Amino acid sequence: MSQSHQFSSIVHQRIQKNTEAEITSVSGPVLFFNPTQALLEKPNNNKQDAAAGLRMLWRARDNRKGRHMLVVPSHQAKNDLPPGFTGTRAVLKGIWRMLTVYAWWDVSWWIAVLFTIGSAIFVLCGFFYWLPLAAPSTEFHDEALIAGGVTAFVGATLFTIGGVLLIVEATNENQTGCFGWALSELFSHTKSDLETGKQDNRAGPRPADCEHHHANGLHSKGQPQLQHPESGRKWEWWPSWNELTTHYFREIGFWASITEAIGAIIFYISGIMALPGIYDNTSQPVLWGVYWLAYLIGGILFVTASLLYMLEVQPKWYKPAPKRIGWWIGTWNLLGSVGWTLSASFGYCSTSWCGYQSDLSLLWASIAFLIGSALLWYEAMDKHPVKIAKA
């Protein structure tokens, strides 16, 4: 059996042991990498249970982001779920959480916010560089040098911090297999509930039993909201060597995060050199060999990381997954990465049209990054997604 179709790593075995769940299917897009999703079923989930038919879909990306996917048959969705977990209402609640919840304890939230703000700053940077060429009458004194250089530095700084945090996020994925949902008697009923007969047959988030550091919970009944973690899950800045060799080195998401982080660090060199006083006092050969080269290598690594993130959520390496938000995040980031790579490539050309296309590529690529980062923010706040399965 291939590596992608077995839950065999040290971390996967730990998850299965702690959940005592039956794994009904395991799959992944690449044979020699770890599986990226598995369908988990609680034992004793028979037809007499109110939660019969409800399953947990474990996904590598969701696990890294502290998300818990519940699979509900279409004929049970109306009765087994509280209102507001599916459809337009769920999307609007997710957007509202983006605007009102500051989950400072959640590394996934920090990553999304840093990339969103950084992308917005790069959009401004693109305008500062491109507008003087497209509309010279709008130019103010040293617009490209000062405004463009400073915003490029600030944006690159935020991207670098976010890139490093991606590694922290990847190495602090949950390893205990918490389901994150309460499914009738199987998940959440206490002894007093059983004695008094007060049983709510609908599924709902169960933050108390979850050991994700993201600690998603309920603000009030039926209202998904983030709360400060009380479980005190052990924090790890770096996994053990055994976990690295037996698990993380075979994780697509881990390699994507490492690649993104390295790309951000290299790209930061160009951000520093863009500062006024450095860029304008550097010779053209040095700019080509350092500034534009760091820009180019960073863009290429961003392209690679985006492809890996897309691959991680696809059922097959060749089959897109347009119904997954993670796939769209990777797609928009891929578009932005290609744009930044083009922008850097045009930097090696000295004609005027190359400068124009370089700055324009920076602008539209940054807009693509902004869209992808906004989706990443939404994903980070949507800890309990629901999938309605066909009956």
C-alpha atoms as one frame of an Amber mdcrd trajectory, in Angstrom:
protein
   0.000   0.000   0.000   1.313   3.478  -0.872   2.275   6.012   1.798  -0.642
   8.279   0.836  -3.250   5.603   1.604  -2.267   4.571   5.114  -2.476   6.309
   8.470   0.903   4.975   9.532   3.153   7.799  10.749   3.845   8.343  14.456
   1.493  11.337  14.515  -1.299   9.573  12.628  -1.120   6.585  14.984  -1.352
   8.957  17.933  -4.457  10.571  16.461  -6.149   7.236  15.845  -5.304   5.947
  19.328  -6.589   9.015  21.157  -9.837   9.285  19.212 -10.568   5.557  19.261
 -12.154   6.191  15.895 -12.604   3.849  12.998 -10.906   5.102   9.848 -13.142
   4.204   6.931 -11.060   5.749   4.143  -7.633   7.338   3.698  -6.346   9.182
   0.643  -3.733  11.603  -0.653  -2.714  13.102  -4.003   0.906  11.857  -4.100
   1.920   8.253  -3.417   5.138   8.943  -1.482   3.656  11.661   0.773   1.453
  11.209   3.835  -2.321  11.096   3.313  -4.054  14.453   3.305  -7.506  13.325
   4.353  -9.248  10.515   6.197 -12.872   9.799   7.026 -13.267   9.042  10.736
 -16.240   7.352  12.348 -16.904   7.069  16.053 -17.518   3.525  17.337 -21.081
   2.492  18.203 -22.436   4.960  15.679 -25.393   2.755  14.799 -28.699   3.538
  13.198 -30.409   3.988  16.562 -28.163   6.947  17.450 -29.440  10.415  16.741
 -26.048  11.140  15.241 -26.045   8.131  12.944 -24.591   9.019   9.581 -22.524
  11.936  10.897 -18.810  11.600  10.183 -15.672  13.602  10.829 -13.506  14.385
   7.820  -9.892  14.778   8.954  -7.848  16.873   6.559  -4.170  17.743   6.891
  -4.701  21.425   6.081  -7.744  21.725   8.348  -5.850  20.041  11.169  -3.002
  22.520  10.767  -5.463  25.421  10.847  -7.434  24.080  13.830 -10.534  23.346
  11.761 -12.959  20.438  12.241 -14.952  19.285   9.229 -18.264  17.588   9.974
 -19.899  15.511   7.224 -23.691  15.370   7.432 -25.972  13.425   5.066 -28.294
  15.801   3.231 -31.441  14.215   4.682 -30.174  14.811   8.247 -28.734  18.318
   7.912 -31.909  20.149   8.923 -32.451  18.182  12.139 -28.892  17.424  13.259
 -27.350  20.891  12.996 -28.142  24.134  14.784 -29.007  27.011  12.432 -26.232
  29.105  10.957 -23.643  26.446  10.150 -24.373  26.125   6.440 -25.303  28.316
   3.509 -25.205  32.081   3.123 -25.799  32.652   6.816 -22.625  30.749   7.687
 -20.603  32.809   5.195 -21.924  36.087   6.594 -21.092  34.948  10.126 -17.587
  34.118   8.988 -17.122  37.594   7.529 -18.520  39.131  10.712 -16.000  37.179
  12.801 -13.205  38.520  10.601 -14.262  42.052  11.504 -15.020  41.589  15.189
 -12.797  38.819  16.595  -9.128  39.414  17.389  -7.766  35.917  17.979  -4.312
  36.986  19.127  -3.614  33.507  20.590  -4.193  31.772  17.230  -1.094  31.541
  15.021  -3.281  30.874  11.962  -5.076  34.177  12.594  -1.765  36.019  12.854
  -0.547  34.505   9.589  -3.707  35.522   7.759  -3.746  39.053   9.182  -0.042
  39.635   8.493  -0.362  38.472   4.900  -3.542  40.504   4.372  -2.053  43.733
   5.708   1.225  43.029   3.914  -0.596  42.439   0.619  -2.602  45.649   1.034
   0.646  47.556   1.602   2.140  45.979  -1.514  -0.900  47.133  -3.489  -0.098
  50.682  -2.358   3.538  50.045  -3.220   2.543  48.950  -6.721   0.577  52.157
  -7.228   3.507  54.261  -6.007   5.786  52.596  -8.559   3.375  52.285 -11.481
   1.284  55.481 -11.400   4.192  57.858 -12.143   4.753  55.872 -15.349   1.097
  55.474 -16.307  -0.030  58.976 -15.269   2.992  61.286 -14.839   0.774  64.215
 -13.852  -0.128  62.444 -10.590   3.467  61.988  -9.463   4.715  63.710  -6.319
   8.349  64.271  -5.351  10.325  61.024  -4.999   7.112  58.998  -5.044   8.700
  55.783  -6.292  11.909  56.118  -4.286  10.491  57.070  -0.887   6.830  55.994
  -0.833   7.467  52.924  -2.978  10.641  51.935  -1.152   9.240  52.320   2.362
   6.005  50.444   1.597   8.014  47.672  -0.091  10.126  47.312   3.054   7.121
  47.267   5.413   5.224  44.791   3.231   8.253  42.501   2.956   8.713  42.649
   6.737   5.142  41.493   7.356   5.496  38.737   4.749   8.687  37.501   6.397
   7.085  37.325   9.844   4.064  35.554   8.377   6.305  33.108   6.521   8.206
  32.149   9.668   4.917  31.676  11.534   3.835  29.225   8.831   6.547  26.874
  10.094   5.384  27.361  13.684   1.834  26.571  12.586   2.897  23.446  10.691
   4.858  22.047  13.642   2.046  22.707  16.115  -0.654  20.788  14.295  -2.972
  18.873  16.591  -1.768  15.346  17.354  -4.498  14.165  19.693  -7.243  13.768
  17.130  -9.879  15.939  18.797 -13.100  15.956  16.816 -14.100  19.466  17.836
 -17.817  18.623  17.543 -20.308  17.173  19.978 -22.408  14.535  18.280 -25.367
  13.601  20.435 -24.619  10.885  23.040 -21.391   9.924  21.340 -19.605  13.172
  22.010 -20.916  15.542  24.621 -23.620  14.313  26.984 -22.651  14.386  30.630
 -23.881  11.985  33.268 -26.363  14.587  34.525 -27.722  14.987  31.008 -28.370
  11.287  30.758 -29.983  11.142  34.208 -32.335  14.055  33.578 -33.030  13.118
  30.000 -31.926  16.531  28.749 -30.328  15.568  25.482 -29.915  17.841  22.500
 -29.745  15.594  19.460 -28.178  18.233  17.273 -24.465  18.440  16.613 -22.526
  21.446  17.794 -18.938  22.593  18.335 -17.233  21.071  21.365 -14.224  23.279
  22.250 -13.702  21.860  25.743 -12.565  18.505  24.372 -10.248  19.997  21.757
  -6.504  20.410  22.191  -5.802  22.476  19.094  -3.858  25.550  20.194  -6.373
  27.563  18.157  -9.036  26.718  20.786 -12.197  27.463  18.871 -15.400  27.468
  20.880 -18.825  28.956  21.410 -19.479  32.506  22.464 -23.128  31.765  23.045
 -25.442  28.949  22.176 -25.442  28.307  18.456 -23.042  31.173  17.746 -19.580
  30.037  16.657 -16.908  32.254  18.163 -13.255  32.080  19.126 -12.260  32.053
  22.740  -9.003  32.103  24.647  -7.606  28.566  25.118  -7.795  27.165  28.625
  -6.589  23.639  27.921  -2.923  24.607  28.022  -1.793  22.425  25.138   1.980
  22.069  25.050   3.519  24.506  22.585   6.343  23.379  20.333   8.618  25.668
  18.345  10.126  22.693  16.540   9.212  18.980  16.434  11.505  16.189  17.561
  13.894  14.625  15.066  11.848  11.425  15.160   8.673  13.327  14.248  10.518
  15.173  11.492  11.875  12.043   9.827   8.811   9.840  10.257   6.052  12.395
   9.724   6.815  16.000   8.764   9.279  15.224   5.974   6.391  13.366   4.320
   3.843  16.148   4.813   3.003  18.236   1.736   1.840  21.129   3.898   5.067
  21.141   5.903   7.194  21.425   2.752   4.893  24.139   1.422   5.319  26.136
   4.634   9.102  25.653   4.675   9.326  26.755   1.036   7.134  29.800   1.653
   9.203  30.802   4.688  12.522  30.493   2.844  11.084  32.454  -0.061   9.884
  35.210   2.272  13.283  35.475   3.972  15.119  35.713   0.646  12.523  38.153
  -0.681  13.129  40.310   2.397  16.578  41.150   1.019  14.938  43.028  -1.839
  12.612  44.715   0.667  15.581  46.048   2.625  17.395  47.181  -0.508  14.284
  49.033  -1.711  14.677  51.570   1.110  15.644  55.101   0.066  19.309  55.700
   0.709  20.121  52.110  -0.200  18.433  51.581  -3.561  19.436  54.948  -5.021
  23.059  54.528  -3.900  23.513  51.003  -5.260  25.112  50.363  -8.643  23.148
  48.616 -11.375  25.288  45.435 -11.352  24.716  45.068  -7.595  20.990  45.665
  -8.064  20.897  42.907 -10.673  22.963  40.537  -8.551  21.253  41.147  -5.207
  18.008  43.156  -5.338  16.458  41.668  -8.469  17.909  38.209  -7.846  16.423
  38.016  -4.333  13.137  39.277  -5.776  13.242  36.607  -8.497  14.214  33.685
  -6.246  11.597  34.702  -3.692   8.935  34.761  -6.413   9.939  31.328  -7.714
   9.799  29.841  -4.205   6.374  31.446  -3.673   5.196  29.780  -6.892   6.476
  26.417  -5.631   4.827  26.836  -2.223   1.499  27.839  -3.795   1.526  24.756
  -6.012   2.220  22.561  -2.977  -0.639  24.147  -1.017  -2.978  23.513  -3.946
  -1.707  19.948  -4.268  -2.308  19.287  -0.572  -6.074  19.803  -0.851  -6.587
  18.045  -4.189  -7.936  14.462  -4.262  -5.479  13.602  -7.061  -2.340  15.453
  -8.117  -3.933  16.214 -11.491  -7.473  16.961 -10.263  -8.341  20.517  -9.082
 -10.448  21.048  -5.951 -12.522  24.197  -6.659 -14.910  23.399  -3.790 -12.129
  23.763  -1.205 -11.307  27.212   0.151  -7.706  26.103   0.639  -7.443  25.422
  -3.092  -8.613  28.922  -3.960  -6.162  30.396  -1.457  -3.376  28.522  -3.207
  -4.678  29.547  -6.634  -4.786  33.273  -5.873  -1.384  33.077  -4.205  -0.054
  31.236  -7.259  -1.305  34.046  -9.479   0.349  36.596  -7.206   3.582  34.604
  -7.107   3.723  34.375 -10.893   3.159  38.134 -11.073   6.003  38.872  -8.663
   8.280  36.517 -10.597   7.425  38.369 -13.811   8.026  41.691 -12.083  11.496
  40.564 -11.032  12.243  39.172 -14.490  11.423  42.503 -16.136  13.960  44.102
 -13.804  16.776  42.607 -15.874  15.586  44.550 -18.910  16.661  48.196 -19.270
  14.071  49.458 -21.770  11.212  51.682 -20.590   8.457  49.195 -21.365  10.155
  46.624 -19.115  10.049  49.037 -16.178   6.386  49.710 -16.879   5.507  46.007
 -17.024   7.582  45.272 -13.917   5.674  47.807 -11.840   2.322  46.813 -13.328
   3.024  43.139 -12.588   3.821  44.062  -8.982   0.460  45.823  -8.731  -1.834
  43.127 -10.104   0.127  40.378  -8.355  -0.288  42.162  -5.018  -4.042  42.404
  -5.621  -4.102  38.635  -6.203  -2.174  38.117  -2.957  -4.661  40.366  -1.158
  -7.598  38.242  -2.325  -5.831  35.024  -1.335  -4.888  36.453   2.063  -8.455
  37.609   2.728  -9.658  34.062   2.021  -6.931  32.784   4.349  -8.291  35.092
   7.058 -11.826  33.803   6.503 -10.563  30.213   6.680  -8.751  30.910   9.951
 -11.999  32.139  11.523 -14.148  29.279  10.220 -13.156  26.541  12.652 -16.238
  24.325  12.299 -17.122  23.942   8.611 -19.895  21.572   7.601 -20.054  19.463
   4.465 -23.467  18.271   3.331 -22.963  14.860   1.757 -25.254  13.425  -0.847
 -27.583  10.824   0.555
